[in-house]
Amino acid sequence: MRRAASLQRRLGLWLAVALALTWLIATVCAGVVIRHELDEAYDSALQETAQRLLPLAVADLVEREAGRGPRRVPGMAEHDEFLTYLVRDRSGAVLLHSHDADLEDFPARPRPGFRDTATHRIYGERAVSGTMIIEVAEPLEHRREATLDATFALLTPLSLLLPLVVLGTWALVRFNLRPVVDLGREIEARGAGNLGPVRAEGLPRELGVIAEALNRLLDRLRRTLEAERNFASNSAHELRTPLAAALAQTQRLVAEAPEGELKHRAQQVEASLARLSRLSEKLLQLARAEGGGLLAQAPQRLGPVLEHLVDDLRRTPGAGDRLQLALPEEETHGVHIDPDAFAILMRNLIENALKHGDVDRPVRVAMSADGVVRVANAGPVVDPQTLVRIGERFERGATRALGVGLGLAIARRIAEGAGGSLELRSPAIGTDDGFEAIVRLGSSPPPAPSGASRRGRR
């Protein structure tokens, strides 16, 4: 399944992109405004230049002799000349022009006012009753360069500050989404072993509504599961005493009955009652596995618990010589699981291995320093489909051994309720046959239910 996209990364990325685009659009708009203002300033300069040059040009032309042709004003020094001018009469004949003026830049017929050519912006002004017209020209490229320079001056900070904007946006989003991450962790910590309310204080209003709705849902779920577990537990407990009495009477009947049909039927009843007794015991364990109380507040040393359990199981018929236990010299992994729950988990796994494994080969129980427990037995290889199925309630593989199909389900419920996992493998690791159960338990301490409950109900 494809990994879901991170809301934090998505918000940070899109906010940074939005800020960059906003800055870019603002820069473009500023460029348009700058172009308009520069056009006004340059037009004013053109008009003022023409009005200042015109009296000087007229005076110069009146004093010069007629018929000597157009006069060129000499340049004083080399420089970039952005403004050039031309003085002409009504017919367009050139009377005077600046030293760097190009006649092709001006239209053939002069006229007063502003106008544009393909390359220049031109302003014309009349004098001497309209007999002389001065036109001052400025290259449009000069205006475009000025506009681009101003626009790039605005864009330069964007390129320099964009990494800071991205980092700042990401940090801001991360800080403001921290309650969402905390709420997600609170919800993730909830399971069959912990249905306490999530913490609702300190959350934003929108998340607070979600937390309160989730707490109400968890409360309804907790009551429903407690009712179901109590029913199973009470039923199994109430059945235990009459079943034990009926089994004792049946065993006495088997012992006293003569050989024949009556004794055979009594033995069948005894086997059925024994099966019912085992079923009631497993139902009690299942109710414990699916209920609360699987976690311990302090880290537990599980080696002594496992050693005591294996010693106890070695006393059962046919198990003493088969059980092999390997414990670490020192446990380095603190596991927060109730020792009684751990004993129920391991008893079911070891009993399952003794019951379904090859009777002539050992059952290996090993615990590593980091708290991983392995139970392996020899025997036929279990196919993958059956391997997935046998971890559920009342599911059994292809075996004739006695059982009710709850042992692995109980072990899995306890492991998952304690924040760990149960992995089933066949063949066992390092062999060509057999079956192996691997228990990995979490090391995180459980949340304080009393404080969380009080905070969740505020």
TORSETOR-48711 format. One record per residue (C-alpha): residue in one letter; y, x, z; residue number from 0. Coordinates in Angstrom, 3 decimals, always signed. Layout:
BEGIN
   residuo         py         px         pz   num
         A          Y          X          Z   NUM
...
END
This chain:
BEGIN
   residuo         py         px         pz   num
         M     +0.000     +0.000     +0.000     0
         R     +3.402     +1.348     -0.934     1
         R     +5.497     +2.430     +1.991     2
         A     +8.386     +0.079     +2.714     3
         A    +11.883     +1.392     +2.072     4
         S    +13.945     +2.418     +5.089     5
         L    +16.805     +0.019     +5.864     6
         Q    +18.678     +2.874     +7.521     7
         R    +18.369     +5.098     +4.453     8
         R    +19.227     +2.226     +2.124     9
         L    +22.340     +1.206     +4.069    10
         G    +23.506     +4.808     +4.407    11
         L    +23.018     +5.478     +0.697    12
         W    +24.680     +2.302     -0.535    13
         L    +27.599     +2.565     +1.883    14
         A    +28.213     +6.145     +0.753    15
         V    +27.986     +5.060     -2.893    16
         A    +30.322     +2.130     -2.194    17
         L    +32.850     +4.417     -0.513    18
         A    +32.680     +6.897     -3.391    19
         L    +33.086     +4.121     -5.976    20
         T    +35.959     +2.599     -4.003    21
         W    +37.672     +5.986     -3.880    22
         L    +37.041     +6.471     -7.603    23
         I    +38.412     +3.026     -8.502    24
         A    +41.409     +3.608     -6.232    25
         T    +41.998     +6.949     -7.966    26
         V    +41.857     +5.321    -11.396    27
         C    +44.285     +2.619    -10.277    28
         A    +46.527     +5.304     -8.789    29
         G    +46.334     +7.143    -12.113    30
         V    +47.536     +4.035    -13.940    31
         V    +50.421     +3.647    -11.487    32
         I    +51.235     +7.346    -11.774    33
         R    +51.252     +7.084    -15.580    34
         H    +53.653     +4.129    -15.401    35
         E    +55.963     +5.917    -12.965    36
         L    +55.861     +9.138    -15.002    37
         D    +56.699     +7.201    -18.158    38
         E    +59.735     +5.719    -16.436    39
         A    +60.821     +9.131    -15.132    40
         Y    +60.310    +10.865    -18.482    41
         D    +62.072     +8.037    -20.390    42
         S    +65.012     +8.356    -18.029    43
         A    +65.046    +12.122    -18.618    44
         L    +64.944    +11.564    -22.387    45
         Q    +67.830     +9.119    -22.219    46
         E    +69.904    +11.322    -19.919    47
         T    +69.265    +14.391    -22.095    48
         A    +70.373    +12.572    -25.233    49
         Q    +73.537    +11.253    -23.574    50
         R    +74.462    +14.715    -22.250    51
         L    +73.751    +16.540    -25.534    52
         L    +75.478    +14.020    -27.812    53
         P    +79.156    +14.815    -26.893    54
         L    +78.456    +18.531    -27.197    55
         A    +76.752    +18.097    -30.567    56
         V    +79.605    +15.915    -31.908    57
         A    +82.223    +18.407    -30.812    58
         D    +80.315    +21.230    -32.405    59
         L    +79.856    +19.344    -35.696    60
         V    +83.505    +18.281    -35.939    61
         E    +84.691    +21.865    -35.574    62
         R    +82.330    +23.346    -38.155    63
         E    +83.154    +23.357    -41.826    64
         A    +81.696    +20.718    -44.139    65
         G    +79.059    +21.560    -46.726    66
         R    +77.422    +24.408    -44.876    67
         G    +74.102    +22.449    -44.356    68
         P    +72.283    +21.639    -41.125    69
         R    +72.991    +23.886    -38.244    70
         R    +70.226    +25.282    -36.028    71
         V    +70.998    +25.977    -32.397    72
         P    +69.588    +29.417    -31.549    73
         G    +67.210    +29.795    -28.599    74
         M    +68.209    +31.920    -25.628    75
         A    +64.696    +33.088    -24.567    76
         E    +61.050    +32.321    -25.196    77
         H    +59.893    +29.324    -23.172    78
         D    +57.785    +26.170    -23.404    79
         E    +60.073    +23.619    -24.970    80
         F    +58.927    +20.086    -24.151    81
         L    +62.132    +18.418    -25.397    82
         T    +63.468    +18.914    -28.910    83
         Y    +66.387    +17.141    -30.487    84
         L    +67.771    +16.305    -33.905    85
         V    +71.268    +15.113    -34.932    86
         R    +71.418    +13.199    -38.227    87
         D    +73.813    +10.954    -40.074    88
         R    +73.118     +7.398    -41.157    89
         S    +71.249     +8.465    -44.270    90
         G    +68.928    +10.725    -42.304    91
         A    +70.481    +14.024    -43.331    92
         V    +70.001    +16.623    -40.588    93
         L    +73.288    +17.879    -39.120    94
         L    +72.048    +19.809    -36.102    95
         H    +68.707    +20.497    -34.387    96
         S    +67.264    +22.560    -31.575    97
         H    +65.752    +25.934    -32.398    98
         D    +62.117    +24.767    -31.968    99
         A    +62.443    +21.310    -33.493   100
         D    +59.865    +20.329    -36.114   101
         L    +61.348    +17.841    -38.583   102
         E    +57.891    +16.330    -39.179   103
         D    +57.810    +15.126    -35.568   104
         F    +60.726    +12.744    -36.248   105
         P    +60.673     +9.573    -38.373   106
         A    +62.458     +9.673    -41.738   107
         R    +65.137     +7.173    -40.691   108
         P    +66.874     +7.610    -37.330   109
         R    +67.611     +4.682    -35.058   110
         P    +68.793     +4.200    -31.500   111
         G    +66.490     +3.316    -28.596   112
         F    +62.935     +4.260    -27.605   113
         R    +60.026     +4.431    -30.004   114
         D    +56.650     +6.203    -30.264   115
         T    +55.044     +8.142    -33.039   116
         A    +51.475     +9.358    -33.156   117
         T    +52.403    +12.473    -31.186   118
         H    +55.847    +12.008    -29.594   119
         R    +58.030     +9.712    -27.532   120
         I    +61.539     +9.558    -29.046   121
         Y    +64.872     +8.269    -27.792   122
         G    +67.914     +7.825    -30.086   123
         E    +71.625     +7.478    -29.212   124
         R    +74.586     +6.725    -31.562   125
         A    +78.024     +8.329    -31.652   126
         V    +81.231     +8.329    -33.738   127
         S    +80.928     +4.628    -34.657   128
         G    +77.287     +5.052    -35.575   129
         T    +77.872     +7.841    -38.095   130
         M    +75.841    +10.293    -36.015   131
         I    +72.542     +9.697    -34.211   132
         I    +70.887    +12.143    -31.850   133
         E    +67.140    +11.784    -31.208   134
         V    +65.344    +13.605    -28.409   135
         A    +61.549    +13.917    -28.714   136
         E    +58.923    +14.687    -26.067   137
         P    +55.199    +15.305    -26.853   138
         L    +52.905    +12.523    -25.575   139
         E    +50.334    +15.196    -24.784   140
         H    +52.716    +16.515    -22.127   141
         R    +52.730    +13.145    -20.403   142
         R    +48.920    +12.829    -20.618   143
         E    +48.463    +16.277    -19.098   144
         A    +50.809    +15.426    -16.245   145
         T    +48.927    +12.178    -15.584   146
         L    +45.521    +13.917    -15.678   147
         D    +46.725    +16.669    -13.385   148
         A    +47.922    +14.136    -10.832   149
         T    +44.698    +12.115    -11.129   150
         F    +42.481    +15.185    -10.718   151
         A    +44.556    +16.168     -7.703   152
         L    +43.462    +12.858     -6.152   153
         L    +39.819    +13.321     -7.215   154
         T    +39.491    +16.845     -5.837   155
         P    +39.354    +15.722     -2.175   156
         L    +36.617    +13.245     -3.129   157
         S    +34.340    +15.989     -4.429   158
         L    +35.012    +18.073     -1.334   159
         L    +34.727    +15.261     +1.194   160
         L    +31.821    +13.358     -0.402   161
         P    +29.134    +15.282     +1.546   162
         L    +31.055    +14.630     +4.761   163
         V    +31.404    +10.955     +3.824   164
         V    +27.636    +10.711     +3.196   165
         L    +26.787    +12.457     +6.475   166
         G    +29.313    +10.407     +8.422   167
         T    +28.072     +7.153     +6.908   168
         W    +24.447     +8.076     +7.602   169
         A    +25.269     +8.996    +11.210   170
         L    +27.227     +5.762    +11.686   171
         V    +24.417     +3.647    +10.224   172
         R    +21.820     +5.517    +12.281   173
         F    +23.795     +4.989    +15.471   174
         N    +24.368     +1.276    +14.844   175
         L    +20.753     +0.634    +13.766   176
         R    +19.313     +2.317    +16.840   177
         P    +18.804     -1.075    +18.563   178
         V    +16.749     -2.198    +15.556   179
         V    +14.540     +0.897    +15.841   180
         D    +14.178     +0.401    +19.602   181
         L    +13.274     -3.252    +19.128   182
         G    +10.700     -2.274    +16.494   183
         R     +9.099     +0.184    +18.923   184
         E     +9.046     -2.458    +21.628   185
         I     +7.298     -4.887    +19.300   186
         E     +4.890     -2.200    +18.076   187
         A     +3.858     -1.509    +21.674   188
         R     +2.774     -5.115    +22.099   189
         G     -0.870     -5.941    +21.558   190
         A     -3.870     -7.540    +23.151   191
         G     -3.451     -5.322    +26.203   192
         N     +0.295     -5.811    +26.580   193
         L     +1.930     -9.128    +25.791   194
         G     +4.890     -8.661    +28.115   195
         P     +8.380     -9.637    +26.907   196
         V    +10.434     -7.165    +24.918   197
         R    +13.720     -5.878    +26.302   198
         A    +16.590     -8.099    +25.187   199
         E    +19.515     -6.585    +27.075   200
         G    +21.899     -4.301    +25.230   201
         L    +20.949     -5.697    +21.827   202
         P    +23.503     -7.032    +19.330   203
         R    +23.820    -10.803    +19.244   204
         E    +21.795    -11.153    +16.034   205
         L    +18.928     -9.055    +17.411   206
         G    +19.158    -10.705    +20.817   207
         V    +18.300    -14.062    +19.238   208
         I    +15.248    -12.487    +17.577   209
         A    +14.148    -10.842    +20.835   210
         E    +14.453    -14.098    +22.766   211
         A    +12.485    -16.011    +20.106   212
         L     +9.834    -13.272    +20.119   213
         N     +9.587    -13.408    +23.925   214
         R     +9.015    -17.160    +23.792   215
         L     +6.319    -16.638    +21.161   216
         L     +4.677    -13.885    +23.226   217
         D     +4.762    -16.127    +26.292   218
         R     +2.987    -18.951    +24.426   219
         L     +0.484    -16.497    +22.975   220
         R     -0.153    -14.949    +26.380   221
         R     -0.839    -18.345    +27.960   222
         T     -3.167    -19.294    +25.102   223
         L     -5.111    -16.040    +25.295   224
         E     -5.294    -16.202    +29.068   225
         A     -6.711    -19.716    +28.862   226
         E     -9.316    -18.569    +26.345   227
         R    -10.248    -15.485    +28.350   228
         N    -10.394    -17.402    +31.600   229
         F    -12.690    -19.940    +30.003   230
         A    -15.044    -17.242    +28.708   231
         S    -14.905    -15.300    +31.962   232
         N    -15.415    -18.352    +34.178   233
         S    -18.209    -19.657    +31.999   234
         A    -20.024    -16.339    +32.028   235
         H    -19.475    -15.947    +35.772   236
         E    -20.715    -19.425    +36.555   237
         L    -23.774    -18.838    +34.405   238
         R    -24.658    -15.551    +36.051   239
         T    -26.021    -16.980    +39.333   240
         P    -28.156    -19.828    +37.899   241
         L    -29.426    -17.514    +35.156   242
         A    -30.422    -14.895    +37.708   243
         A    -32.211    -17.520    +39.788   244
         A    -33.955    -19.015    +36.740   245
         L    -34.966    -15.528    +35.539   246
         A    -36.409    -14.669    +38.983   247
         Q    -38.404    -17.895    +39.080   248
         T    -39.663    -17.333    +35.562   249
         Q    -40.709    -13.759    +36.357   250
         R    -42.601    -15.065    +39.386   251
         L    -44.235    -17.694    +37.197   252
         V    -45.268    -15.021    +34.690   253
         A    -46.769    -12.954    +37.496   254
         E    -48.722    -15.896    +38.965   255
         A    -49.754    -17.623    +35.745   256
         P    -53.233    -16.948    +34.402   257
         E    -53.735    -15.341    +31.044   258
         G    -53.338    -17.847    +28.273   259
         E    -50.858    -20.129    +26.587   260
         L    -48.932    -20.903    +29.781   261
         K    -48.288    -17.259    +30.553   262
         H    -47.257    -16.607    +26.949   263
         R    -44.717    -19.432    +27.054   264
         A    -43.423    -18.231    +30.418   265
         Q    -42.890    -14.773    +28.908   266
         Q    -40.928    -16.301    +26.030   267
         V    -38.751    -18.193    +28.517   268
         E    -38.263    -14.948    +30.463   269
         A    -37.132    -13.134    +27.313   270
         S    -34.682    -15.933    +26.452   271
         L    -33.240    -15.958    +29.959   272
         A    -32.889    -12.168    +29.910   273
         R    -31.051    -12.446    +26.614   274
         L    -28.744    -15.126    +28.074   275
         S    -28.122    -12.915    +31.075   276
         R    -27.150     -9.994    +28.829   277
         L    -24.950    -12.318    +26.782   278
         S    -23.117    -13.570    +29.878   279
         E    -22.553     -9.963    +30.980   280
         K    -21.201     -8.994    +27.568   281
         L    -18.932    -12.055    +27.540   282
         L    -17.503    -10.949    +30.879   283
         Q    -16.884     -7.490    +29.442   284
         L    -15.320     -9.000    +26.311   285
         A    -12.989    -11.127    +28.434   286
         R    -11.995     -7.951    +30.293   287
         A    -11.530     -6.057    +27.009   288
         E     -9.269     -8.717    +25.528   289
         G     -7.327     -9.260    +28.736   290
         G     -4.711     -7.148    +30.438   291
         G     -5.191     -4.300    +32.868   292
         L     -6.523     -1.799    +30.315   293
         L     -3.719     +0.700    +30.890   294
         A     -2.999     +2.881    +33.906   295
         Q     +0.453     +3.991    +34.967   296
         A     -0.651     +7.597    +35.648   297
         P     -2.690     +9.876    +33.345   298
         Q     -6.409     +9.739    +34.142   299
         R     -9.073    +12.464    +34.157   300
         L    -11.901    +10.831    +32.271   301
         G    -14.427    +13.689    +32.443   302
         P    -15.752    +12.757    +35.918   303
         V    -15.967     +9.081    +34.891   304
         L    -17.993     +9.961    +31.796   305
         E    -20.230    +12.348    +33.746   306
         H    -20.967     +9.707    +36.402   307
         L    -21.709     +7.100    +33.721   308
         V    -24.134     +9.375    +31.847   309
         D    -25.921    +10.248    +35.111   310
         D    -26.306     +6.537    +35.822   311
         L    -27.658     +5.773    +32.322   312
         R    -30.173     +8.636    +32.574   313
         R    -31.963     +6.593    +35.209   314
         T    -32.762     +3.830    +32.714   315
         P    -36.242     +4.006    +31.139   316
         G    -36.438     +6.275    +28.082   317
         A    -32.884     +7.612    +28.390   318
         G    -33.138    +10.551    +30.781   319
         D    -34.301    +13.200    +28.365   320
         R    -32.333    +11.912    +25.365   321
         L    -28.793    +11.979    +26.724   322
         Q    -26.860    +15.219    +26.172   323
         L    -23.350    +15.526    +27.614   324
         A    -20.721    +18.126    +26.721   325
         L    -17.450    +18.157    +28.710   326
         P    -14.411    +20.461    +28.318   327
         E    -13.636    +23.026    +30.980   328
         E    -10.200    +21.474    +31.421   329
         E     -8.679    +18.256    +30.153   330
         T     -5.296    +18.909    +28.541   331
         H     -4.704    +15.391    +27.281   332
         G     -3.504    +12.843    +29.828   333
         V     -4.910     +9.424    +28.882   334
         H     -3.368     +6.256    +30.302   335
         I     -6.450     +4.032    +30.408   336
         D     -7.988     +2.230    +33.355   337
         P    -11.138     +4.154    +34.423   338
         D    -13.193     +0.943    +34.754   339
         A    -12.191     -0.119    +31.247   340
         F    -13.098     +3.352    +29.942   341
         A    -16.493     +3.122    +31.677   342
         I    -17.176     -0.268    +30.025   343
         L    -16.162     +1.166    +26.631   344
         M    -18.411     +4.221    +26.910   345
         R    -21.335     +2.302    +28.401   346
         N    -21.416     +0.024    +25.386   347
         L    -21.263     +2.948    +22.945   348
         I    -23.968     +4.953    +24.730   349
         E    -26.234     +1.919    +25.186   350
         N    -25.772     +1.131    +21.497   351
         A    -26.780     +4.710    +20.571   352
         L    -29.828     +4.653    +22.878   353
         K    -30.925     +1.266    +21.608   354
         H    -30.522     +1.816    +17.858   355
         G    -31.036     +5.588    +17.553   356
         D    -34.237     +7.476    +16.882   357
         V    -36.204     +7.479    +20.160   358
         D    -37.519    +10.990    +19.511   359
         R    -34.111    +12.595    +19.007   360
         P    -31.195    +13.074    +21.426   361
         V    -28.001    +11.083    +21.838   362
         R    -25.054    +13.493    +21.993   363
         V    -21.988    +12.573    +24.065   364
         A    -19.110    +15.043    +23.769   365
         M    -15.557    +14.995    +25.062   366
         S    -12.881    +17.396    +23.786   367
         A     -9.967    +18.810    +25.752   368
         D     -7.520    +16.504    +23.988   369
         G     -9.415    +13.379    +25.112   370
         V    -11.405    +12.545    +21.936   371
         V    -14.908    +11.273    +22.828   372
         R    -17.814    +11.291    +20.352   373
         V    -21.150     +9.514    +20.706   374
         A    -23.718    +10.405    +18.023   375
         N    -27.343     +9.442    +17.535   376
         A    -29.966    +10.119    +14.884   377
         G    -31.357     +7.363    +12.692   378
         P    -31.050     +5.687     +9.315   379
         V    -27.719     +5.855     +7.477   380
         V    -25.646     +2.662     +7.778   381
         D    -24.100     +1.513     +4.489   382
         P    -20.269     +1.279     +4.329   383
         Q    -20.181     -2.540     +4.138   384
         T    -22.313     -2.890     +7.271   385
         L    -20.285     -0.156     +8.974   386
         V    -17.134     -2.263     +8.597   387
         R    -18.854     -5.467     +9.670   388
         I    -20.675     -4.348    +12.822   389
         G    -17.427     -3.765    +14.687   390
         E    -16.776     -7.514    +14.833   391
         R    -18.091    -10.049    +17.322   392
         F    -21.745    -11.092    +17.062   393
         E    -22.311     -8.853    +14.051   394
         R    -25.406     -6.658    +13.906   395
         G    -26.895     -4.257    +11.404   396
         A    -30.433     -4.155    +10.052   397
         T    -32.220     -3.565    +13.385   398
         R    -34.929     -5.190    +15.478   399
         A    -33.592     -3.860    +18.770   400
         L    -32.547     -6.368    +21.388   401
         G    -28.848     -7.128    +21.514   402
         V    -26.176     -9.791    +21.089   403
         G    -23.808     -8.022    +18.664   404
         L    -20.939     -7.549    +21.112   405
         G    -21.183     -3.915    +22.225   406
         L    -19.127     -2.314    +19.433   407
         A    -16.655     -5.233    +19.427   408
         I    -16.034     -4.746    +23.159   409
         A    -15.576     -0.985    +22.706   410
         R    -13.126     -1.519    +19.837   411
         R    -11.077     -4.102    +21.770   412
         I    -10.760     -1.771    +24.772   413
         A     -9.835     +1.255    +22.632   414
         E     -7.191     -0.641    +20.684   415
         G     -5.878     -2.401    +23.798   416
         A     -5.380     +1.011    +25.415   417
         G     -3.355     +2.241    +22.440   418
         G     -6.208     +4.154    +20.794   419
         S     -8.779     +3.588    +18.094   420
         L    -12.534     +3.495    +17.477   421
         E    -13.879     +5.083    +14.317   422
         L    -17.457     +4.487    +13.151   423
         R    -19.171     +6.995    +10.843   424
         S    -22.521     +7.162     +9.164   425
         P    -23.996     +9.676     +8.638   426
         A    -22.791    +11.504    +11.724   427
         I    -20.477    +14.469    +11.204   428
         G    -22.461    +17.622    +10.382   429
         T    -25.744    +15.784     +9.687   430
         D    -27.402    +13.922     +6.830   431
         D    -28.295    +10.825     +8.841   432
         G    -27.459     +9.034    +12.045   433
         F    -24.464     +7.182    +13.410   434
         E    -21.357     +8.380    +15.243   435
         A    -18.630     +6.600    +17.177   436
         I    -15.342     +8.470    +17.718   437
         V    -12.918     +7.227    +20.380   438
         R     -9.296     +8.395    +20.254   439
         L     -7.154     +7.178    +23.121   440
         G     -3.364     +7.170    +23.250   441
         S     -1.433     +9.301    +25.714   442
         S     +1.729     +7.166    +25.974   443
         P     +2.289     +5.535    +29.376   444
         P     +2.458     +1.743    +29.437   445
         P     +5.830     +0.045    +29.871   446
         A     +6.722     -1.229    +33.312   447
         P     +5.842     -4.921    +32.996   448
         S     +7.802     -6.134    +36.005   449
         G    +11.109     -4.569    +34.969   450
         A    +10.619     -5.524    +31.347   451
         S     +9.844     -9.076    +32.316   452
         R    +12.945     -9.384    +34.452   453
         R    +15.148     -7.885    +31.739   454
         G    +13.545    -10.008    +29.038   455
         R    +14.303    -13.248    +30.910   456
         R    +17.987    -12.571    +31.491   457
END
